[in-house]
Amino acid sequence: MATIDFPDNLIELERTAWTQIQAGALTVETAQAVQERITAFAAEAGMERLTVEMGLKRVVRHAEGGAA
């Protein structure tokens, strides 16, 4: 799979969501903000939304593997 050049603000939104998920405190506002930004980025980049979402999760949740 090709590497996607995610904007910093999208990565930060996903990091916030991931931190909240791990703490059991994900808010509707955070989840909605992430989904809206993923959808917008996918449209801007001409990519499938699911591809963007999965790539973003990989970058944020597996950053210790060298991504991000």
PyMOL commands that place a pseudoatom at each C-alpha (Angstrom):
pseudoatom trace, name=CA, resn=MET, resi=1, chain=A, elem=C, hetatm=0, pos=[0.000, 0.000, 0.000]
pseudoatom trace, name=CA, resn=ALA, resi=2, chain=A, elem=C, hetatm=0, pos=[1.326, 3.446, -0.894]
pseudoatom trace, name=CA, resn=THR, resi=3, chain=A, elem=C, hetatm=0, pos=[2.146, 5.876, 1.877]
pseudoatom trace, name=CA, resn=ILE, resi=4, chain=A, elem=C, hetatm=0, pos=[-0.376, 8.677, 2.249]
pseudoatom trace, name=CA, resn=ASP, resi=5, chain=A, elem=C, hetatm=0, pos=[0.893, 12.170, 3.063]
pseudoatom trace, name=CA, resn=PHE, resi=6, chain=A, elem=C, hetatm=0, pos=[-1.554, 13.071, 5.838]
pseudoatom trace, name=CA, resn=PRO, resi=7, chain=A, elem=C, hetatm=0, pos=[-1.808, 16.689, 6.968]
pseudoatom trace, name=CA, resn=ASP, resi=8, chain=A, elem=C, hetatm=0, pos=[-0.596, 17.317, 10.518]
pseudoatom trace, name=CA, resn=ASN, resi=9, chain=A, elem=C, hetatm=0, pos=[-4.023, 18.465, 11.713]
pseudoatom trace, name=CA, resn=LEU, resi=10, chain=A, elem=C, hetatm=0, pos=[-5.602, 15.170, 10.656]
pseudoatom trace, name=CA, resn=ILE, resi=11, chain=A, elem=C, hetatm=0, pos=[-2.909, 13.159, 12.423]
pseudoatom trace, name=CA, resn=GLU, resi=12, chain=A, elem=C, hetatm=0, pos=[-3.389, 15.227, 15.579]
pseudoatom trace, name=CA, resn=LEU, resi=13, chain=A, elem=C, hetatm=0, pos=[-7.159, 14.695, 15.478]
pseudoatom trace, name=CA, resn=GLU, resi=14, chain=A, elem=C, hetatm=0, pos=[-6.682, 10.930, 15.192]
pseudoatom trace, name=CA, resn=ARG, resi=15, chain=A, elem=C, hetatm=0, pos=[-4.087, 10.979, 17.993]
pseudoatom trace, name=CA, resn=THR, resi=16, chain=A, elem=C, hetatm=0, pos=[-6.573, 12.780, 20.221]
pseudoatom trace, name=CA, resn=ALA, resi=17, chain=A, elem=C, hetatm=0, pos=[-9.261, 10.230, 19.381]
pseudoatom trace, name=CA, resn=TRP, resi=18, chain=A, elem=C, hetatm=0, pos=[-6.884, 7.310, 19.974]
pseudoatom trace, name=CA, resn=THR, resi=19, chain=A, elem=C, hetatm=0, pos=[-5.845, 8.730, 23.365]
pseudoatom trace, name=CA, resn=GLN, resi=20, chain=A, elem=C, hetatm=0, pos=[-9.495, 9.136, 24.316]
pseudoatom trace, name=CA, resn=ILE, resi=21, chain=A, elem=C, hetatm=0, pos=[-10.306, 5.601, 23.128]
pseudoatom trace, name=CA, resn=GLN, resi=22, chain=A, elem=C, hetatm=0, pos=[-7.506, 4.158, 25.224]
pseudoatom trace, name=CA, resn=ALA, resi=23, chain=A, elem=C, hetatm=0, pos=[-8.791, 6.073, 28.267]
pseudoatom trace, name=CA, resn=GLY, resi=24, chain=A, elem=C, hetatm=0, pos=[-12.371, 4.961, 27.620]
pseudoatom trace, name=CA, resn=ALA, resi=25, chain=A, elem=C, hetatm=0, pos=[-13.381, 8.579, 27.156]
pseudoatom trace, name=CA, resn=LEU, resi=26, chain=A, elem=C, hetatm=0, pos=[-13.931, 9.121, 23.424]
pseudoatom trace, name=CA, resn=THR, resi=27, chain=A, elem=C, hetatm=0, pos=[-16.347, 11.995, 22.934]
pseudoatom trace, name=CA, resn=VAL, resi=28, chain=A, elem=C, hetatm=0, pos=[-18.922, 12.257, 20.193]
pseudoatom trace, name=CA, resn=GLU, resi=29, chain=A, elem=C, hetatm=0, pos=[-17.394, 15.605, 19.238]
pseudoatom trace, name=CA, resn=THR, resi=30, chain=A, elem=C, hetatm=0, pos=[-13.928, 14.115, 18.752]
pseudoatom trace, name=CA, resn=ALA, resi=31, chain=A, elem=C, hetatm=0, pos=[-15.216, 11.110, 16.816]
pseudoatom trace, name=CA, resn=GLN, resi=32, chain=A, elem=C, hetatm=0, pos=[-17.317, 13.345, 14.586]
pseudoatom trace, name=CA, resn=ALA, resi=33, chain=A, elem=C, hetatm=0, pos=[-14.443, 15.768, 13.962]
pseudoatom trace, name=CA, resn=VAL, resi=34, chain=A, elem=C, hetatm=0, pos=[-12.154, 12.913, 12.926]
pseudoatom trace, name=CA, resn=GLN, resi=35, chain=A, elem=C, hetatm=0, pos=[-14.721, 11.375, 10.586]
pseudoatom trace, name=CA, resn=GLU, resi=36, chain=A, elem=C, hetatm=0, pos=[-15.553, 14.709, 8.971]
pseudoatom trace, name=CA, resn=ARG, resi=37, chain=A, elem=C, hetatm=0, pos=[-11.881, 15.516, 8.394]
pseudoatom trace, name=CA, resn=ILE, resi=38, chain=A, elem=C, hetatm=0, pos=[-11.176, 12.026, 7.023]
pseudoatom trace, name=CA, resn=THR, resi=39, chain=A, elem=C, hetatm=0, pos=[-14.082, 12.405, 4.596]
pseudoatom trace, name=CA, resn=ALA, resi=40, chain=A, elem=C, hetatm=0, pos=[-12.912, 15.862, 3.505]
pseudoatom trace, name=CA, resn=PHE, resi=41, chain=A, elem=C, hetatm=0, pos=[-9.299, 14.747, 3.064]
pseudoatom trace, name=CA, resn=ALA, resi=42, chain=A, elem=C, hetatm=0, pos=[-10.349, 11.700, 1.063]
pseudoatom trace, name=CA, resn=ALA, resi=43, chain=A, elem=C, hetatm=0, pos=[-12.407, 13.892, -1.267]
pseudoatom trace, name=CA, resn=GLU, resi=44, chain=A, elem=C, hetatm=0, pos=[-9.549, 16.410, -1.629]
pseudoatom trace, name=CA, resn=ALA, resi=45, chain=A, elem=C, hetatm=0, pos=[-7.058, 13.631, -2.376]
pseudoatom trace, name=CA, resn=GLY, resi=46, chain=A, elem=C, hetatm=0, pos=[-9.407, 11.696, -4.674]
pseudoatom trace, name=CA, resn=MET, resi=47, chain=A, elem=C, hetatm=0, pos=[-9.123, 8.613, -2.500]
pseudoatom trace, name=CA, resn=GLU, resi=48, chain=A, elem=C, hetatm=0, pos=[-11.543, 6.142, -0.953]
pseudoatom trace, name=CA, resn=ARG, resi=49, chain=A, elem=C, hetatm=0, pos=[-12.570, 7.273, 2.538]
pseudoatom trace, name=CA, resn=LEU, resi=50, chain=A, elem=C, hetatm=0, pos=[-11.942, 3.805, 3.974]
pseudoatom trace, name=CA, resn=THR, resi=51, chain=A, elem=C, hetatm=0, pos=[-8.418, 3.732, 2.532]
pseudoatom trace, name=CA, resn=VAL, resi=52, chain=A, elem=C, hetatm=0, pos=[-7.685, 7.081, 4.170]
pseudoatom trace, name=CA, resn=GLU, resi=53, chain=A, elem=C, hetatm=0, pos=[-9.156, 5.999, 7.505]
pseudoatom trace, name=CA, resn=MET, resi=54, chain=A, elem=C, hetatm=0, pos=[-7.264, 2.720, 7.635]
pseudoatom trace, name=CA, resn=GLY, resi=55, chain=A, elem=C, hetatm=0, pos=[-3.995, 4.387, 6.608]
pseudoatom trace, name=CA, resn=LEU, resi=56, chain=A, elem=C, hetatm=0, pos=[-4.448, 7.082, 9.239]
pseudoatom trace, name=CA, resn=LYS, resi=57, chain=A, elem=C, hetatm=0, pos=[-5.134, 4.538, 11.976]
pseudoatom trace, name=CA, resn=ARG, resi=58, chain=A, elem=C, hetatm=0, pos=[-2.025, 2.609, 10.929]
pseudoatom trace, name=CA, resn=VAL, resi=59, chain=A, elem=C, hetatm=0, pos=[0.122, 5.756, 11.131]
pseudoatom trace, name=CA, resn=VAL, resi=60, chain=A, elem=C, hetatm=0, pos=[-1.211, 6.843, 14.523]
pseudoatom trace, name=CA, resn=ARG, resi=61, chain=A, elem=C, hetatm=0, pos=[-1.727, 3.521, 16.274]
pseudoatom trace, name=CA, resn=HIS, resi=62, chain=A, elem=C, hetatm=0, pos=[1.432, 1.845, 15.026]
pseudoatom trace, name=CA, resn=ALA, resi=63, chain=A, elem=C, hetatm=0, pos=[3.789, 4.839, 15.033]
pseudoatom trace, name=CA, resn=GLU, resi=64, chain=A, elem=C, hetatm=0, pos=[6.346, 2.888, 17.017]
pseudoatom trace, name=CA, resn=GLY, resi=65, chain=A, elem=C, hetatm=0, pos=[6.855, 0.787, 13.890]
pseudoatom trace, name=CA, resn=GLY, resi=66, chain=A, elem=C, hetatm=0, pos=[8.428, 3.778, 12.140]
pseudoatom trace, name=CA, resn=ALA, resi=67, chain=A, elem=C, hetatm=0, pos=[5.385, 5.470, 10.599]
pseudoatom trace, name=CA, resn=ALA, resi=68, chain=A, elem=C, hetatm=0, pos=[4.459, 9.089, 11.247]
for i in range(1, 68): cmd.bond("trace and resi %d" % i, "trace and resi %d" % (i + 1))
show_as sticks, trace
zoom trace
